[in-house]
Amino acid sequence: MKRNNTNYWIYLGMMTVFCALIYFALCTGQHIDHSEVSSTVNTEMSSFELFKRIISDNLANSLTILLLQIIVILITVRIFSFLFKYIGQPGVMGEIVAGIVLGPSLLGYFFPEFSAALFPPESLMNLNLLSQIGLVLFMFVIGLELDFSVIKDKLNETLVISHAGIVVPFFLGVVAAIWVYADYGAQQAEFLPFAMFIGISMSITAFPVLARIVQERNMTKSPVGMLSIASAANDDVTAWCLLAIVIALAKAGSFVSALYTIALTLVYIAFMFMVMRPFLRKIGDIYANSEVINKTFVGFIFLFLVLSSVATEIIGIHALFGAFIAGVVMPTNIGFRKVMMEKVEDISLVFFLPLFFAFSGLHTEIGLINTPELWGVCLLFIVVAIAGKFGGCTLAARAVGENWKDSLIVGTLMNTRGLMQLVALNIGFEMGILSAQMFVVLLIMSLLTTFMATPM
């Protein structure tokens, strides 16, 4: 106790002496101040008015705006995620809807001044960059989640089901694109990238949403659950490879020009699987028995992830594809993947992904679908999506020997598009292939096909 009292007196004496010395040094400095810069402080302003101006300037700061946006987004997303889980839907559905609520469809419509203050146009670039980083991390996690052993065990069935779930809806999507191109695509892009992008939009399955539905329904170990997960994983790999080709076509402008990009993509994939995967497997074996993966190795993995994303971005097939492949080629050691997913998944799903939903919602205006003709187009794409994915996968599952009940379950689960569809739609919108109206039409289709999975 006596020693503590002595320390307090030492502290008090030190602070008194040095504060006095600092004060005298500043007073001495003022006498030699010859600055001609006029004071920006208005001497006529009261202290409180000056304080208010400082607060106002701080609120207009780009960092403050971004942090306030993050606060509002995270709170809104948590609320909607809880509500959707309460009604038996995957939480990610609520998060997607929360993003739309924060956009011009609801917040911007009913509270335009507040929306403009919270999401000024000049601030959206910062939000977009953060959300893109989140998507890179998320696609890396999706690649990590793919279990090739499950795919190998049911390779024959999954190959038929997953590829039926791509070629059938892709064909129907291209047919639908022919129907709507003149009115809703001709001003945006050439027919080939537009039609192929519509086809991809019909073909994608939301692997993470499907996996979570299977998990919530305790179907993970059941034959139909394993078959659905394996088919969705196969579907994801194929669909993202096709999306890479579509992006290459759209950026190159012609099929011949796109061949160079496609050739580089094949070289990149071969390098990742034939060189990097064996190399990473050896490193994974070293850490297989380690309870803790050190920071140096984690830093190396993140560097590898970023290099892979940069490579595919430079090639011309989007950074997200590189992140996805980086996750796929990670060592298959379950312990290693579990540790890496624990490090990346929470921050990407809980923090970054809601920013992506909000940014998507900011250019989603449901009010753009404001004519009977547009609602007819929306209905057309919903019917085409369900007929292609649900119908194609159900019949394929039945053809490989599943009973009708299990076939219908597989078809229903494969029909979920949700989050992965939203990622693809944002790429199409960002590249100018999809108009704002088509973006909303396809988003409504995506939400409806995902929403119907759990009740069915």
Secondary structure as a PSIPRED ss2 file (coil, helix, strand):
# PSIPRED VFORMAT (PSIPRED V4.0)

   1 M C   1.000  0.000  0.000
   2 K H   0.000  1.000  0.000
   3 R H   0.000  1.000  0.000
   4 N H   0.000  1.000  0.000
   5 N H   0.000  1.000  0.000
   6 T H   0.000  1.000  0.000
   7 N H   0.000  1.000  0.000
   8 Y H   0.000  1.000  0.000
   9 W H   0.000  1.000  0.000
  10 I H   0.000  1.000  0.000
  11 Y H   0.000  1.000  0.000
  12 L H   0.000  1.000  0.000
  13 G H   0.000  1.000  0.000
  14 M H   0.000  1.000  0.000
  15 M H   0.000  1.000  0.000
  16 T H   0.000  1.000  0.000
  17 V H   0.000  1.000  0.000
  18 F H   0.000  1.000  0.000
  19 C H   0.000  1.000  0.000
  20 A H   0.000  1.000  0.000
  21 L H   0.000  1.000  0.000
  22 I H   0.000  1.000  0.000
  23 Y H   0.000  1.000  0.000
  24 F H   0.000  1.000  0.000
  25 A H   0.000  1.000  0.000
  26 L H   0.000  1.000  0.000
  27 C H   0.000  1.000  0.000
  28 T H   0.000  1.000  0.000
  29 G H   0.000  1.000  0.000
  30 Q H   0.000  1.000  0.000
  31 H H   0.000  1.000  0.000
  32 I C   1.000  0.000  0.000
  33 D C   1.000  0.000  0.000
  34 H C   1.000  0.000  0.000
  35 S C   1.000  0.000  0.000
  36 E C   1.000  0.000  0.000
  37 V C   1.000  0.000  0.000
  38 S C   1.000  0.000  0.000
  39 S C   1.000  0.000  0.000
  40 T C   1.000  0.000  0.000
  41 V C   1.000  0.000  0.000
  42 N C   1.000  0.000  0.000
  43 T C   1.000  0.000  0.000
  44 E C   1.000  0.000  0.000
  45 M C   1.000  0.000  0.000
  46 S C   1.000  0.000  0.000
  47 S H   0.000  1.000  0.000
  48 F H   0.000  1.000  0.000
  49 E H   0.000  1.000  0.000
  50 L H   0.000  1.000  0.000
  51 F H   0.000  1.000  0.000
  52 K H   0.000  1.000  0.000
  53 R H   0.000  1.000  0.000
  54 I H   0.000  1.000  0.000
  55 I H   0.000  1.000  0.000
  56 S H   0.000  1.000  0.000
  57 D H   0.000  1.000  0.000
  58 N H   0.000  1.000  0.000
  59 L H   0.000  1.000  0.000
  60 A C   1.000  0.000  0.000
  61 N C   1.000  0.000  0.000
  62 S H   0.000  1.000  0.000
  63 L H   0.000  1.000  0.000
  64 T H   0.000  1.000  0.000
  65 I H   0.000  1.000  0.000
  66 L H   0.000  1.000  0.000
  67 L H   0.000  1.000  0.000
  68 L H   0.000  1.000  0.000
  69 Q H   0.000  1.000  0.000
  70 I H   0.000  1.000  0.000
  71 I H   0.000  1.000  0.000
  72 V H   0.000  1.000  0.000
  73 I H   0.000  1.000  0.000
  74 L H   0.000  1.000  0.000
  75 I H   0.000  1.000  0.000
  76 T H   0.000  1.000  0.000
  77 V H   0.000  1.000  0.000
  78 R H   0.000  1.000  0.000
  79 I H   0.000  1.000  0.000
  80 F H   0.000  1.000  0.000
  81 S H   0.000  1.000  0.000
  82 F H   0.000  1.000  0.000
  83 L H   0.000  1.000  0.000
  84 F H   0.000  1.000  0.000
  85 K H   0.000  1.000  0.000
  86 Y H   0.000  1.000  0.000
  87 I C   1.000  0.000  0.000
  88 G C   1.000  0.000  0.000
  89 Q C   1.000  0.000  0.000
  90 P C   1.000  0.000  0.000
  91 G H   0.000  1.000  0.000
  92 V H   0.000  1.000  0.000
  93 M H   0.000  1.000  0.000
  94 G H   0.000  1.000  0.000
  95 E H   0.000  1.000  0.000
  96 I H   0.000  1.000  0.000
  97 V H   0.000  1.000  0.000
  98 A H   0.000  1.000  0.000
  99 G H   0.000  1.000  0.000
 100 I H   0.000  1.000  0.000
 101 V H   0.000  1.000  0.000
 102 L C   1.000  0.000  0.000
 103 G C   1.000  0.000  0.000
 104 P C   1.000  0.000  0.000
 105 S C   1.000  0.000  0.000
 106 L C   1.000  0.000  0.000
 107 L H   0.000  1.000  0.000
 108 G H   0.000  1.000  0.000
 109 Y H   0.000  1.000  0.000
 110 F H   0.000  1.000  0.000
 111 F C   1.000  0.000  0.000
 112 P H   0.000  1.000  0.000
 113 E H   0.000  1.000  0.000
 114 F H   0.000  1.000  0.000
 115 S H   0.000  1.000  0.000
 116 A H   0.000  1.000  0.000
 117 A H   0.000  1.000  0.000
 118 L H   0.000  1.000  0.000
 119 F C   1.000  0.000  0.000
 120 P C   1.000  0.000  0.000
 121 P H   0.000  1.000  0.000
 122 E H   0.000  1.000  0.000
 123 S H   0.000  1.000  0.000
 124 L H   0.000  1.000  0.000
 125 M H   0.000  1.000  0.000
 126 N H   0.000  1.000  0.000
 127 L H   0.000  1.000  0.000
 128 N H   0.000  1.000  0.000
 129 L H   0.000  1.000  0.000
 130 L H   0.000  1.000  0.000
 131 S H   0.000  1.000  0.000
 132 Q H   0.000  1.000  0.000
 133 I H   0.000  1.000  0.000
 134 G H   0.000  1.000  0.000
 135 L H   0.000  1.000  0.000
 136 V H   0.000  1.000  0.000
 137 L H   0.000  1.000  0.000
 138 F H   0.000  1.000  0.000
 139 M H   0.000  1.000  0.000
 140 F H   0.000  1.000  0.000
 141 V H   0.000  1.000  0.000
 142 I H   0.000  1.000  0.000
 143 G H   0.000  1.000  0.000
 144 L H   0.000  1.000  0.000
 145 E H   0.000  1.000  0.000
 146 L C   1.000  0.000  0.000
 147 D C   1.000  0.000  0.000
 148 F H   0.000  1.000  0.000
 149 S H   0.000  1.000  0.000
 150 V H   0.000  1.000  0.000
 151 I H   0.000  1.000  0.000
 152 K H   0.000  1.000  0.000
 153 D H   0.000  1.000  0.000
 154 K C   1.000  0.000  0.000
 155 L H   0.000  1.000  0.000
 156 N H   0.000  1.000  0.000
 157 E H   0.000  1.000  0.000
 158 T H   0.000  1.000  0.000
 159 L H   0.000  1.000  0.000
 160 V H   0.000  1.000  0.000
 161 I H   0.000  1.000  0.000
 162 S H   0.000  1.000  0.000
 163 H H   0.000  1.000  0.000
 164 A H   0.000  1.000  0.000
 165 G H   0.000  1.000  0.000
 166 I H   0.000  1.000  0.000
 167 V H   0.000  1.000  0.000
 168 V H   0.000  1.000  0.000
 169 P H   0.000  1.000  0.000
 170 F H   0.000  1.000  0.000
 171 F H   0.000  1.000  0.000
 172 L H   0.000  1.000  0.000
 173 G H   0.000  1.000  0.000
 174 V H   0.000  1.000  0.000
 175 V H   0.000  1.000  0.000
 176 A H   0.000  1.000  0.000
 177 A H   0.000  1.000  0.000
 178 I H   0.000  1.000  0.000
 179 W H   0.000  1.000  0.000
 180 V H   0.000  1.000  0.000
 181 Y H   0.000  1.000  0.000
 182 A H   0.000  1.000  0.000
 183 D H   0.000  1.000  0.000
 184 Y H   0.000  1.000  0.000
 185 G C   1.000  0.000  0.000
 186 A C   1.000  0.000  0.000
 187 Q C   1.000  0.000  0.000
 188 Q C   1.000  0.000  0.000
 189 A C   1.000  0.000  0.000
 190 E C   1.000  0.000  0.000
 191 F H   0.000  1.000  0.000
 192 L H   0.000  1.000  0.000
 193 P H   0.000  1.000  0.000
 194 F H   0.000  1.000  0.000
 195 A H   0.000  1.000  0.000
 196 M H   0.000  1.000  0.000
 197 F H   0.000  1.000  0.000
 198 I H   0.000  1.000  0.000
 199 G H   0.000  1.000  0.000
 200 I H   0.000  1.000  0.000
 201 S H   0.000  1.000  0.000
 202 M H   0.000  1.000  0.000
 203 S H   0.000  1.000  0.000
 204 I C   1.000  0.000  0.000
 205 T C   1.000  0.000  0.000
 206 A C   1.000  0.000  0.000
 207 F H   0.000  1.000  0.000
 208 P H   0.000  1.000  0.000
 209 V H   0.000  1.000  0.000
 210 L H   0.000  1.000  0.000
 211 A H   0.000  1.000  0.000
 212 R H   0.000  1.000  0.000
 213 I H   0.000  1.000  0.000
 214 V H   0.000  1.000  0.000
 215 Q H   0.000  1.000  0.000
 216 E H   0.000  1.000  0.000
 217 R C   1.000  0.000  0.000
 218 N C   1.000  0.000  0.000
 219 M C   1.000  0.000  0.000
 220 T C   1.000  0.000  0.000
 221 K C   1.000  0.000  0.000
 222 S C   1.000  0.000  0.000
 223 P H   0.000  1.000  0.000
 224 V H   0.000  1.000  0.000
 225 G H   0.000  1.000  0.000
 226 M H   0.000  1.000  0.000
 227 L H   0.000  1.000  0.000
 228 S H   0.000  1.000  0.000
 229 I H   0.000  1.000  0.000
 230 A H   0.000  1.000  0.000
 231 S H   0.000  1.000  0.000
 232 A H   0.000  1.000  0.000
 233 A H   0.000  1.000  0.000
 234 N H   0.000  1.000  0.000
 235 D H   0.000  1.000  0.000
 236 D H   0.000  1.000  0.000
 237 V H   0.000  1.000  0.000
 238 T H   0.000  1.000  0.000
 239 A H   0.000  1.000  0.000
 240 W H   0.000  1.000  0.000
 241 C H   0.000  1.000  0.000
 242 L H   0.000  1.000  0.000
 243 L H   0.000  1.000  0.000
 244 A H   0.000  1.000  0.000
 245 I H   0.000  1.000  0.000
 246 V H   0.000  1.000  0.000
 247 I H   0.000  1.000  0.000
 248 A H   0.000  1.000  0.000
 249 L H   0.000  1.000  0.000
 250 A H   0.000  1.000  0.000
 251 K H   0.000  1.000  0.000
 252 A H   0.000  1.000  0.000
 253 G C   1.000  0.000  0.000
 254 S C   1.000  0.000  0.000
 255 F H   0.000  1.000  0.000
 256 V H   0.000  1.000  0.000
 257 S H   0.000  1.000  0.000
 258 A H   0.000  1.000  0.000
 259 L H   0.000  1.000  0.000
 260 Y H   0.000  1.000  0.000
 261 T H   0.000  1.000  0.000
 262 I H   0.000  1.000  0.000
 263 A H   0.000  1.000  0.000
 264 L H   0.000  1.000  0.000
 265 T H   0.000  1.000  0.000
 266 L H   0.000  1.000  0.000
 267 V H   0.000  1.000  0.000
 268 Y H   0.000  1.000  0.000
 269 I H   0.000  1.000  0.000
 270 A H   0.000  1.000  0.000
 271 F H   0.000  1.000  0.000
 272 M H   0.000  1.000  0.000
 273 F H   0.000  1.000  0.000
 274 M H   0.000  1.000  0.000
 275 V H   0.000  1.000  0.000
 276 M H   0.000  1.000  0.000
 277 R H   0.000  1.000  0.000
 278 P H   0.000  1.000  0.000
 279 F H   0.000  1.000  0.000
 280 L H   0.000  1.000  0.000
 281 R H   0.000  1.000  0.000
 282 K H   0.000  1.000  0.000
 283 I H   0.000  1.000  0.000
 284 G H   0.000  1.000  0.000
 285 D H   0.000  1.000  0.000
 286 I H   0.000  1.000  0.000
 287 Y C   1.000  0.000  0.000
 288 A C   1.000  0.000  0.000
 289 N C   1.000  0.000  0.000
 290 S C   1.000  0.000  0.000
 291 E C   1.000  0.000  0.000
 292 V C   1.000  0.000  0.000
 293 I C   1.000  0.000  0.000
 294 N C   1.000  0.000  0.000
 295 K H   0.000  1.000  0.000
 296 T H   0.000  1.000  0.000
 297 F H   0.000  1.000  0.000
 298 V H   0.000  1.000  0.000
 299 G H   0.000  1.000  0.000
 300 F H   0.000  1.000  0.000
 301 I H   0.000  1.000  0.000
 302 F H   0.000  1.000  0.000
 303 L H   0.000  1.000  0.000
 304 F H   0.000  1.000  0.000
 305 L H   0.000  1.000  0.000
 306 V H   0.000  1.000  0.000
 307 L H   0.000  1.000  0.000
 308 S H   0.000  1.000  0.000
 309 S H   0.000  1.000  0.000
 310 V H   0.000  1.000  0.000
 311 A H   0.000  1.000  0.000
 312 T H   0.000  1.000  0.000
 313 E H   0.000  1.000  0.000
 314 I H   0.000  1.000  0.000
 315 I H   0.000  1.000  0.000
 316 G C   1.000  0.000  0.000
 317 I C   1.000  0.000  0.000
 318 H C   1.000  0.000  0.000
 319 A H   0.000  1.000  0.000
 320 L H   0.000  1.000  0.000
 321 F H   0.000  1.000  0.000
 322 G H   0.000  1.000  0.000
 323 A H   0.000  1.000  0.000
 324 F H   0.000  1.000  0.000
 325 I H   0.000  1.000  0.000
 326 A H   0.000  1.000  0.000
 327 G H   0.000  1.000  0.000
 328 V H   0.000  1.000  0.000
 329 V C   1.000  0.000  0.000
 330 M C   1.000  0.000  0.000
 331 P C   1.000  0.000  0.000
 332 T C   1.000  0.000  0.000
 333 N C   1.000  0.000  0.000
 334 I H   0.000  1.000  0.000
 335 G H   0.000  1.000  0.000
 336 F H   0.000  1.000  0.000
 337 R H   0.000  1.000  0.000
 338 K H   0.000  1.000  0.000
 339 V H   0.000  1.000  0.000
 340 M H   0.000  1.000  0.000
 341 M H   0.000  1.000  0.000
 342 E H   0.000  1.000  0.000
 343 K H   0.000  1.000  0.000
 344 V H   0.000  1.000  0.000
 345 E H   0.000  1.000  0.000
 346 D H   0.000  1.000  0.000
 347 I H   0.000  1.000  0.000
 348 S H   0.000  1.000  0.000
 349 L H   0.000  1.000  0.000
 350 V H   0.000  1.000  0.000
 351 F H   0.000  1.000  0.000
 352 F H   0.000  1.000  0.000
 353 L H   0.000  1.000  0.000
 354 P H   0.000  1.000  0.000
 355 L H   0.000  1.000  0.000
 356 F H   0.000  1.000  0.000
 357 F H   0.000  1.000  0.000
 358 A H   0.000  1.000  0.000
 359 F H   0.000  1.000  0.000
 360 S H   0.000  1.000  0.000
 361 G H   0.000  1.000  0.000
 362 L H   0.000  1.000  0.000
 363 H C   1.000  0.000  0.000
 364 T C   1.000  0.000  0.000
 365 E C   1.000  0.000  0.000
 366 I H   0.000  1.000  0.000
 367 G H   0.000  1.000  0.000
 368 L H   0.000  1.000  0.000
 369 I C   1.000  0.000  0.000
 370 N C   1.000  0.000  0.000
 371 T C   1.000  0.000  0.000
 372 P H   0.000  1.000  0.000
 373 E H   0.000  1.000  0.000
 374 L H   0.000  1.000  0.000
 375 W H   0.000  1.000  0.000
 376 G H   0.000  1.000  0.000
 377 V H   0.000  1.000  0.000
 378 C H   0.000  1.000  0.000
 379 L H   0.000  1.000  0.000
 380 L H   0.000  1.000  0.000
 381 F H   0.000  1.000  0.000
 382 I H   0.000  1.000  0.000
 383 V H   0.000  1.000  0.000
 384 V H   0.000  1.000  0.000
 385 A H   0.000  1.000  0.000
 386 I H   0.000  1.000  0.000
 387 A H   0.000  1.000  0.000
 388 G H   0.000  1.000  0.000
 389 K H   0.000  1.000  0.000
 390 F H   0.000  1.000  0.000
 391 G H   0.000  1.000  0.000
 392 G H   0.000  1.000  0.000
 393 C H   0.000  1.000  0.000
 394 T H   0.000  1.000  0.000
 395 L H   0.000  1.000  0.000
 396 A H   0.000  1.000  0.000
 397 A H   0.000  1.000  0.000
 398 R H   0.000  1.000  0.000
 399 A H   0.000  1.000  0.000
 400 V C   1.000  0.000  0.000
 401 G C   1.000  0.000  0.000
 402 E C   1.000  0.000  0.000
 403 N C   1.000  0.000  0.000
 404 W H   0.000  1.000  0.000
 405 K H   0.000  1.000  0.000
 406 D H   0.000  1.000  0.000
 407 S H   0.000  1.000  0.000
 408 L H   0.000  1.000  0.000
 409 I H   0.000  1.000  0.000
 410 V H   0.000  1.000  0.000
 411 G H   0.000  1.000  0.000
 412 T H   0.000  1.000  0.000
 413 L H   0.000  1.000  0.000
 414 M H   0.000  1.000  0.000
 415 N C   1.000  0.000  0.000
 416 T C   1.000  0.000  0.000
 417 R C   1.000  0.000  0.000
 418 G H   0.000  1.000  0.000
 419 L H   0.000  1.000  0.000
 420 M H   0.000  1.000  0.000
 421 Q H   0.000  1.000  0.000
 422 L H   0.000  1.000  0.000
 423 V H   0.000  1.000  0.000
 424 A H   0.000  1.000  0.000
 425 L H   0.000  1.000  0.000
 426 N H   0.000  1.000  0.000
 427 I H   0.000  1.000  0.000
 428 G H   0.000  1.000  0.000
 429 F H   0.000  1.000  0.000
 430 E H   0.000  1.000  0.000
 431 M C   1.000  0.000  0.000
 432 G C   1.000  0.000  0.000
 433 I C   1.000  0.000  0.000
 434 L C   1.000  0.000  0.000
 435 S C   1.000  0.000  0.000
 436 A H   0.000  1.000  0.000
 437 Q H   0.000  1.000  0.000
 438 M H   0.000  1.000  0.000
 439 F H   0.000  1.000  0.000
 440 V H   0.000  1.000  0.000
 441 V H   0.000  1.000  0.000
 442 L H   0.000  1.000  0.000
 443 L H   0.000  1.000  0.000
 444 I H   0.000  1.000  0.000
 445 M H   0.000  1.000  0.000
 446 S H   0.000  1.000  0.000
 447 L H   0.000  1.000  0.000
 448 L H   0.000  1.000  0.000
 449 T H   0.000  1.000  0.000
 450 T H   0.000  1.000  0.000
 451 F H   0.000  1.000  0.000
 452 M C   1.000  0.000  0.000
 453 A C   1.000  0.000  0.000
 454 T C   1.000  0.000  0.000
 455 P C   1.000  0.000  0.000
 456 M C   1.000  0.000  0.000
